[in-house]
Structures are given as structure tokens and as C-alpha cells.
Amino acid sequence: MVETCPPKVAEAPPIQRLSLRANFIWSLAGNVVYAGCQWAMLVVLAKFGSPELVGEFALALAVTAPVMIFASLNLRNVQSTDAKGEYHFSDYMSLRMAATVGAFLIIAGLAFGGYPPRLALVILLVGIAKGVESVSDIVYGFLQQREQMNRIAISLIVKGSLSLLGVATAIVATGNLTVAMAALAGVWTVVLISYDLRVATRFLGGRASALRLLVPQWTPKVLGKLALVALPGGIVMTLISISGNVPRYFIEHHLGTRELGIFAALMYPIVAGTTVVGALGQSATPRLAQHYAKGETAEFKRLLGRLLLIGLGMGVAGLAVIRFSGRILLELLYRPEYGAYVTVFLWIGLACGIGYFASFLGYGMTAARYFRAQVPVFAATLLAVAIGCFLLVPVHGLTGAALAMTAGTVVQSIGSAIVIACALRRARHP
């Protein structure tokens, strides 16, 4: 029997793309507000809970993130750099939904197979929230491809604000992390249904056309081909997630959930810089992809060079702030006991500063659609972090974890630079 593809539905007429500057401003605003709300959620947990409660929250994220990130297959980046329109929105959505269901089943097995019932329920609720976020992410990739970062920013602002309100209310009223995570999952579901999907329908040619594209299209040949294209990106994102969580695994094993909670709290102020990097990278990726696809290597290098200089400047500025105001910042944001960890905070700042630079190189590799070449880069990064944690955490505690992170970002930067150089050489001499 001959396999046929579902009929394609004409999408809405193209809407004028925003300028790179406008996209960056919107993306920065959305990501800053969202990251600030996520940080404020952790501050609420630290002030109205305990380091142990923060540690349980961090552990739930560490368990769910690698599974859900692998299931995402990095489809958003594949989608946003699909300059030739090889796949339709329905293809991306169908693959994402199928993978998310599978990921949730794995998370449920991990939660109830290895943790006490109360903590398992927290992990399960975080998994639900991450699954909902994963579906929203496909809408974001669709909008990012069309350089409509303002719509993404509005979603992030609404989602961040409401989730902070819901989690804070639950923690202050009950002090129960399970109730707080249920509120988080509920808020994200409401935003997905009431805003994200409604925006998608507007760009897909109205409700009738959108419904046909939003309903999963199970075409094995198409989805299998897309999965093969995206699989290296999924592996890469999983390696990145595990690399970021390996220090947490070692800390929880050797030092306990209290120290894990403190380490997680020290990490969150650095999210401010990561947010700027993400906003810039997401805004610039479609433009970088267009330059590379058209063979405009000079423009590609110029834009990527500007991003790298910004990343370098941000790293230096962050280290200066931590060096002169780190203790005051920690005591003001959390509790006085956190101020004793300012040296760890400084090492984390160094690791993240190098990471900003490496992240921009990562956006360059993605824009050039060098997905497979990223696998050995991030495998080496994970290996460096794991070896560093194995050797240093038992001896130096949280400082050892931060040093291991620094080693990983150095390896990532070197490997990414090599891939970018090869991509540019190939673009010049196909």
C-alpha cells in the first residue's frame, strides 16, 4: 500500500517580520521577566521554606530535565532554522507531542521507582509542568522562525508572573512543595491553552486551518525523517542538561539536600546573564541561519563576532559584581547563612561567564545546522564536568562543583570554536 501524506493546509499570509533590534528587545524583556519570576520563586522557597525544601525542588528539576530535554529533540532550533521550509508546523507539533508523552511515562517510572512517595509526587508534578512547557516551545519555535519574538515575550511575561503568584501563594499559605508544584503545572497549562495556541491559530490561517494543523498528523515517513534530523540536537541538549545537573547529583550524593539547595540558590543570580544570552541568541539565530544558507559568510562572522564580544563583556561584568558585592547580594536575596559561600559564588560566576561565550558559539553551530558535529563537543564537555565532580566534590565540596563546571565550559568553548571554523571553511569551499 502506498503511504500518503496528509493534505497540506495553506498557512496565513506572511506577516511583516520585526527587525533584529525589535526582536532582541522583546526577547530580552520576556526572558528577563520570566527568569526574574523563576528566581523570585526560588527566593520564596528559600525565605519561607528551608534549604532542604529548595534542595528537593532542585532535585525534581535535575531528575525531570534530562528526560524531557532529550524528548524535545531540540525541535525548536531545527524549526527556527528551517529557512527552506522543509517541514510544516503540524510535523513539528506531532513529533513533539508523541515524544513528550513518552518522556512523561519515563519520569513517572523514575519518580515512583526510586524516591519516597511525597518527593515522587513533586517530581511527577514538575514533569507535567515541563511537558506543558514543551508543547508551548513548539509554538515559540514557529513564531521565532517568523521573527515574531514579541508574541513569545508576552507569553513568557504572563506565564512567569502567574506562576510566581501561584507558587508564592501556595508556599506562604501551606508551606507544601507539592501544592506549589501543582499550582505551577496548572498555570502553565492555562497559558498554553488560552494564549499560546490562540496565537498559533492566528498565524496558521484562522481557526479552521489551524485546527487541522494543530491536530497531530501521524505520518511515519515524515516524522521518522524529521526525528533523524533532530536526533543529534536532542542528544546535544540532553548532554547539556546532564552536564548542568551532574554537579547537583554529586552534591546531593556526597553533601545532602541542604547543600544542594544552597548551590541551587547560588546558581540562580547567574540566570540574569543567561537570560540576556538566550534573548540575543534566539533573536539572532534565524538571521544567522539565513546568512549561512545564502553563503554570506562575512555577514555571518560579523554578527556572530558581535555576539561573542557581548558574551565576553557580560562575563567580565558579572565577575566584577560578585567580587565586590557578592556577599551583600547573597545575604540580601536569601538569608545571612548564604553569604558564607561567596567564594563558591565567584567560581560559579567564572564558569558561567565562560559559558556565555560558549553559548553564542553554540547558536552559531545551530544556525549553520551543524547538529551532528555538536554531539562530540558536548560529550567531551559532560566528561570534563563528570571527572571534575568525581575528583573535586568529595574533597572541596561546593567549590569543587564550581571548578568542575569551569572546566566543562572551557572544553565546550574550544570544541565549539573548532566546529564553527570547519563550518565557515565548508561554506567558502563547498
C-alpha positions as CSV (number, residue, x, y, z in Angstrom):
1,M,0.0,0.0,0.0
2,V,1.3,3.4,-0.9
3,E,1.8,5.7,2.0
4,T,0.3,9.2,1.5
5,C,0.9,12.4,3.4
6,P,-2.0,14.3,4.9
7,P,-3.2,17.2,2.8
8,K,-1.3,20.4,3.5
9,V,-3.2,23.4,4.6
10,A,-2.2,26.8,3.4
11,E,-0.8,29.0,6.1
12,A,-1.8,32.5,6.7
13,P,-0.3,35.3,4.5
14,P,3.2,36.2,5.8
15,I,3.2,38.9,8.5
16,Q,5.9,41.5,8.4
17,R,9.0,40.4,10.4
18,L,10.3,42.5,13.2
19,S,13.7,44.0,13.0
20,L,16.6,42.3,14.7
21,R,16.7,45.1,17.3
22,A,13.0,44.9,18.0
23,N,13.1,41.1,18.3
24,F,16.0,41.4,20.7
25,I,14.3,44.0,22.9
26,W,11.1,41.9,23.0
27,S,13.0,38.7,23.6
28,L,15.2,40.3,26.3
29,A,12.1,41.8,28.1
30,G,10.3,38.5,28.0
31,N,13.2,36.4,29.1
32,V,14.3,38.8,31.8
33,V,10.8,38.9,33.3
34,Y,10.4,35.2,33.1
35,A,13.8,34.4,34.6
36,G,13.2,37.0,37.3
37,C,10.0,35.3,38.2
38,Q,11.7,31.9,38.3
39,W,14.4,33.4,40.5
40,A,11.8,35.0,42.7
41,M,10.1,31.6,43.1
42,L,13.3,30.2,44.5
43,V,13.7,33.2,46.8
44,V,10.2,32.5,48.1
45,L,11.2,28.8,48.7
46,A,14.3,29.9,50.5
47,K,12.7,32.6,52.7
48,F,9.5,30.8,53.6
49,G,10.8,27.3,53.4
50,S,14.3,25.8,54.1
51,P,17.4,24.9,52.2
52,E,16.1,21.3,52.3
53,L,12.9,22.3,50.5
54,V,15.0,24.3,47.9
55,G,17.1,21.1,47.5
56,E,14.0,19.0,46.9
57,F,12.9,21.4,44.2
58,A,16.3,21.4,42.6
59,L,16.4,17.6,42.7
60,A,13.0,17.4,41.0
61,L,14.3,19.6,38.2
62,A,17.5,17.6,37.9
63,V,15.5,14.3,37.5
64,T,13.0,15.6,35.0
65,A,15.1,18.0,32.9
66,P,17.4,15.5,31.1
67,V,14.5,13.2,30.1
68,M,12.2,16.0,28.9
69,I,15.0,17.8,27.1
70,F,16.0,14.6,25.2
71,A,12.4,14.1,24.2
72,S,12.3,17.7,22.9
73,L,14.9,16.7,20.3
74,N,15.9,20.3,20.1
75,L,13.0,20.7,17.7
76,R,12.7,24.4,18.4
77,N,16.1,25.1,17.0
78,V,15.5,22.8,14.0
79,Q,12.2,24.6,13.4
80,S,13.5,28.1,13.8
81,T,16.5,27.5,11.4
82,D,14.3,25.7,8.8
83,A,14.9,28.5,6.3
84,K,13.8,26.4,3.3
85,G,10.5,25.3,4.9
86,E,11.3,21.5,4.7
87,Y,8.7,20.6,7.3
88,H,5.3,22.0,8.4
89,F,4.2,23.2,11.8
90,S,2.0,20.1,12.2
91,D,5.0,17.8,11.7
92,Y,6.9,19.5,14.5
93,M,3.9,19.5,16.8
94,S,3.1,15.8,16.1
95,L,6.6,14.7,16.9
96,R,6.8,16.8,20.0
97,M,3.6,15.6,21.4
98,A,4.5,11.9,20.9
99,A,7.9,12.3,22.4
100,T,6.5,14.3,25.4
101,V,4.1,11.5,26.3
102,G,6.9,9.0,26.2
103,A,9.1,11.3,28.4
104,F,6.4,11.7,31.0
105,L,6.0,7.9,31.3
106,I,9.8,7.6,31.9
107,I,9.7,10.4,34.5
108,A,6.8,8.7,36.3
109,G,8.8,5.4,36.4
110,L,11.9,7.2,37.8
111,A,9.9,9.1,40.4
112,F,7.9,6.2,41.9
113,G,10.7,3.7,41.4
114,G,13.5,5.4,43.3
115,Y,12.1,8.1,45.6
116,P,9.8,8.4,48.7
117,P,6.1,8.9,47.7
118,R,6.0,12.6,48.7
119,L,9.1,13.5,46.7
120,A,8.0,11.3,43.8
121,L,4.7,13.3,43.6
122,V,6.7,16.5,43.5
123,I,8.9,15.1,40.6
124,L,5.8,13.9,38.8
125,L,4.1,17.4,39.0
126,V,7.3,19.1,37.8
127,G,7.3,16.6,34.9
128,I,3.7,17.6,34.0
129,A,4.7,21.3,34.1
130,K,7.8,20.5,31.9
131,G,5.6,18.6,29.4
132,V,3.2,21.5,29.0
133,E,6.2,23.8,28.6
134,S,7.5,21.5,25.9
135,V,4.3,21.9,23.8
136,S,4.5,25.7,24.2
137,D,8.1,25.5,23.0
138,I,6.9,24.3,19.5
139,V,4.7,27.4,19.2
140,Y,7.7,29.5,20.2
141,G,9.8,27.9,17.5
142,F,7.1,28.6,15.0
143,L,7.0,32.3,16.0
144,Q,10.8,32.5,16.2
145,Q,11.1,31.2,12.7
146,R,8.9,34.1,11.6
147,E,10.9,36.6,13.8
148,Q,7.9,37.4,15.9
149,M,9.6,37.4,19.3
150,N,7.0,39.9,20.7
151,R,4.4,37.1,20.9
152,I,6.9,34.8,22.7
153,A,7.8,37.6,25.1
154,I,4.1,38.2,26.0
155,S,3.6,34.5,26.7
156,L,6.7,34.4,28.9
157,I,5.8,37.5,30.9
158,V,2.3,36.2,31.5
159,K,3.5,32.7,32.4
160,G,6.2,33.9,34.6
161,S,4.1,36.4,36.5
162,L,1.2,34.0,37.1
163,S,3.5,31.1,38.1
164,L,5.2,33.2,40.6
165,L,1.9,34.3,42.1
166,G,0.6,30.7,42.2
167,V,3.7,29.2,43.8
168,A,4.2,32.0,46.3
169,T,0.6,31.8,47.4
170,A,0.8,28.1,47.8
171,I,4.1,28.2,49.8
172,V,3.0,31.0,52.1
173,A,-0.4,29.5,52.7
174,T,0.6,25.9,53.1
175,G,4.4,25.5,53.1
176,N,3.8,22.5,51.0
177,L,6.1,22.0,47.9
178,T,3.6,19.5,46.3
179,V,0.8,22.1,46.3
180,A,3.2,24.7,44.9
181,M,4.2,22.4,42.0
182,A,0.6,21.6,41.3
183,A,-0.1,25.4,41.0
184,L,2.9,25.7,38.7
185,A,1.6,23.0,36.4
186,G,-1.9,24.4,36.4
187,V,-0.8,27.9,35.5
188,W,1.4,26.7,32.6
189,T,-1.5,24.7,31.2
190,V,-3.8,27.7,31.3
191,V,-1.3,29.9,29.5
192,L,-0.7,27.2,26.8
193,I,-4.4,26.9,26.1
194,S,-5.6,30.5,26.5
195,Y,-2.7,32.3,24.8
196,D,0.0,30.2,23.0
197,L,-2.3,28.0,20.9
198,R,-4.6,31.0,20.2
199,V,-1.6,32.9,18.8
200,A,-0.6,29.9,16.7
201,T,-4.1,29.8,15.1
202,R,-3.8,33.4,14.1
203,F,-0.6,32.7,12.1
204,L,-1.9,29.4,10.6
205,G,-4.7,30.9,8.6
206,G,-7.6,31.1,11.0
207,R,-9.3,28.6,13.3
208,A,-10.4,26.0,10.6
209,S,-7.0,25.8,9.0
210,A,-5.2,25.9,12.4
211,L,-7.2,23.0,13.9
212,R,-6.2,20.8,11.0
213,L,-2.5,21.7,11.6
214,L,-2.7,21.5,15.4
215,V,-4.2,18.0,15.4
216,P,-1.3,15.5,15.3
217,Q,-0.6,14.1,11.8
218,W,0.8,10.6,12.3
219,T,2.7,10.2,9.1
220,P,5.5,7.8,10.0
221,K,7.7,8.5,7.0
222,V,7.7,12.3,7.5
223,L,8.0,12.1,11.3
224,G,10.8,9.5,11.1
225,K,12.8,11.7,8.7
226,L,12.3,14.7,11.0
227,A,13.3,12.7,14.0
228,L,16.5,11.7,12.3
229,V,17.3,15.3,11.5
230,A,16.5,16.4,15.1
231,L,18.0,13.4,17.0
232,P,21.6,14.8,17.1
233,G,20.2,18.0,18.6
234,G,18.2,16.0,21.1
235,I,21.4,14.2,22.1
236,V,23.2,17.5,22.4
237,M,20.6,19.2,24.5
238,T,20.5,16.1,26.8
239,L,24.3,16.2,27.2
240,I,24.0,19.9,28.0
241,S,21.3,19.2,30.6
242,I,23.2,16.4,32.2
243,S,26.3,18.5,32.3
244,G,24.4,21.2,34.1
245,N,22.9,18.7,36.5
246,V,25.9,16.4,37.2
247,P,27.2,18.8,40.0
248,R,23.8,18.6,41.6
249,Y,23.8,14.8,41.5
250,F,27.3,14.7,43.2
251,I,26.3,17.3,45.7
252,E,23.1,15.5,46.7
253,H,25.0,12.2,47.0
254,H,28.0,13.5,49.0
255,L,26.7,16.5,50.8
256,G,22.9,16.2,51.0
257,T,19.9,18.2,50.0
258,R,20.7,21.2,52.2
259,E,24.0,21.9,50.4
260,L,22.2,21.2,47.1
261,G,19.6,23.8,48.0
262,I,22.4,26.4,48.7
263,F,24.2,25.6,45.5
264,A,20.9,26.0,43.5
265,A,20.3,29.3,45.2
266,L,23.9,30.5,44.2
267,M,23.3,29.5,40.6
268,Y,20.1,31.5,40.1
269,P,21.6,35.1,40.1
270,I,23.7,34.0,37.2
271,V,20.4,33.3,35.3
272,A,20.2,37.1,34.7
273,G,23.2,36.8,32.3
274,T,22.0,33.6,30.8
275,T,18.7,35.3,30.1
276,V,20.4,38.0,28.1
277,V,22.4,35.4,26.2
278,G,19.3,33.5,25.4
279,A,17.4,36.5,24.2
280,L,20.2,37.6,21.9
281,G,20.9,34.1,20.6
282,Q,17.2,33.3,19.9
283,S,16.8,36.6,18.2
284,A,19.9,36.3,16.1
285,T,19.6,32.6,15.2
286,P,17.2,33.0,12.3
287,R,19.3,35.8,10.8
288,L,22.5,33.8,11.2
289,A,20.8,30.8,9.6
290,Q,19.7,32.9,6.6
291,H,23.3,34.3,6.2
292,Y,24.8,30.8,6.3
293,A,22.2,29.3,3.9
294,K,22.9,32.0,1.4
295,G,26.7,31.7,1.7
296,E,27.0,35.1,3.2
297,T,30.0,34.1,5.4
298,A,31.2,37.7,6.0
299,E,27.8,38.7,7.4
300,F,27.6,35.5,9.5
301,K,31.0,36.1,11.0
302,R,30.3,39.8,11.7
303,L,27.0,39.1,13.5
304,L,28.5,36.1,15.5
305,G,31.6,38.2,16.4
306,R,29.3,40.9,17.9
307,L,27.5,38.3,19.9
308,L,30.8,36.9,21.2
309,L,32.1,40.3,22.3
310,I,28.8,40.9,24.2
311,G,29.2,37.5,25.9
312,L,32.8,38.3,26.9
313,G,31.8,41.7,28.3
314,M,28.9,40.2,30.3
315,G,31.2,37.6,31.9
316,V,33.7,40.2,33.0
317,A,31.0,42.5,34.4
318,G,29.4,39.6,36.3
319,L,32.7,38.7,37.9
320,A,33.3,42.3,39.0
321,V,29.8,42.5,40.6
322,I,30.4,39.2,42.5
323,R,33.9,40.2,43.6
324,F,32.9,43.5,45.2
325,S,29.2,42.8,46.2
326,G,28.7,39.1,46.2
327,R,28.3,38.6,50.0
328,I,25.9,41.5,50.3
329,L,23.9,40.3,47.4
330,L,23.5,36.8,48.7
331,E,22.6,37.9,52.2
332,L,20.1,40.4,50.8
333,L,18.4,37.9,48.5
334,Y,18.3,34.9,50.7
335,R,19.5,34.6,54.4
336,P,22.7,35.6,56.2
337,E,23.9,31.9,56.1
338,Y,24.2,32.1,52.3
339,G,26.8,34.9,52.5
340,A,29.4,32.4,53.7
341,Y,29.5,30.8,50.3
342,V,30.7,33.9,48.4
343,T,33.9,32.1,47.2
344,V,31.8,29.4,45.6
345,F,29.6,32.1,44.1
346,L,32.7,33.7,42.5
347,W,33.8,30.4,40.9
348,I,30.2,29.8,39.6
349,G,30.4,33.3,38.1
350,L,33.6,32.4,36.3
351,A,32.1,29.2,34.9
352,C,29.0,31.0,33.7
353,G,31.0,33.9,32.2
354,I,32.9,31.4,30.0
355,G,29.6,29.7,29.4
356,Y,28.1,32.9,27.9
357,F,30.9,32.9,25.3
358,A,30.4,29.2,24.6
359,S,26.6,29.6,24.3
360,F,26.9,32.1,21.5
361,L,29.2,29.7,19.6
362,G,26.5,27.1,20.1
363,Y,23.9,29.4,18.5
364,G,26.3,29.8,15.6
365,M,26.7,26.0,15.2
366,T,22.9,25.6,15.3
367,A,22.4,28.4,12.7
368,A,24.7,26.6,10.4
369,R,22.7,23.4,11.1
370,Y,25.8,21.5,12.3
371,F,23.7,19.3,14.6
372,R,25.7,16.1,14.5
373,A,29.1,17.9,15.0
374,Q,27.8,19.2,18.3
375,V,27.5,15.7,19.8
376,P,31.2,15.1,20.4
377,V,31.7,18.7,21.7
378,F,29.1,18.3,24.4
379,A,30.0,14.7,25.1
380,A,33.5,16.0,25.9
381,T,32.0,18.8,28.0
382,L,30.0,16.3,30.0
383,L,33.0,14.1,30.5
384,A,35.1,17.1,31.8
385,V,32.3,18.1,34.3
386,A,31.8,14.5,35.5
387,I,35.5,13.8,36.0
388,G,35.9,17.2,37.8
389,C,33.0,16.5,40.1
390,F,34.2,12.9,40.8
391,L,37.6,14.2,41.8
392,L,36.7,17.6,43.4
393,V,33.3,17.4,45.1
394,P,34.2,14.8,47.8
395,V,37.3,16.9,48.7
396,H,36.3,20.5,48.1
397,G,32.5,20.4,48.3
398,L,30.6,23.1,46.6
399,T,33.8,24.8,45.4
400,G,34.8,21.6,43.7
401,A,31.5,21.5,41.9
402,A,32.0,25.1,40.6
403,L,35.6,24.2,39.5
404,A,34.2,21.2,37.6
405,M,31.7,23.5,35.8
406,T,34.5,25.9,34.8
407,A,36.5,23.0,33.3
408,G,33.4,22.0,31.3
409,T,32.7,25.4,29.8
410,V,36.4,25.7,28.7
411,V,36.1,22.4,26.9
412,Q,32.8,23.5,25.4
413,S,34.3,26.8,24.1
414,I,37.2,25.1,22.4
415,G,35.2,22.4,20.8
416,S,32.5,24.8,19.5
417,A,35.1,27.2,18.1
418,I,36.6,24.3,16.1
419,V,33.2,23.3,14.7
420,I,32.4,27.0,13.7
421,A,35.8,27.2,11.9
422,C,35.0,24.0,10.0
423,A,31.5,25.2,9.0
424,L,32.9,28.5,7.7
425,R,35.6,26.7,5.7
426,R,33.0,24.4,4.2
427,A,30.7,27.4,3.3
428,R,33.6,29.1,1.5
429,H,34.7,25.9,-0.3
430,P,31.5,23.7,-0.7
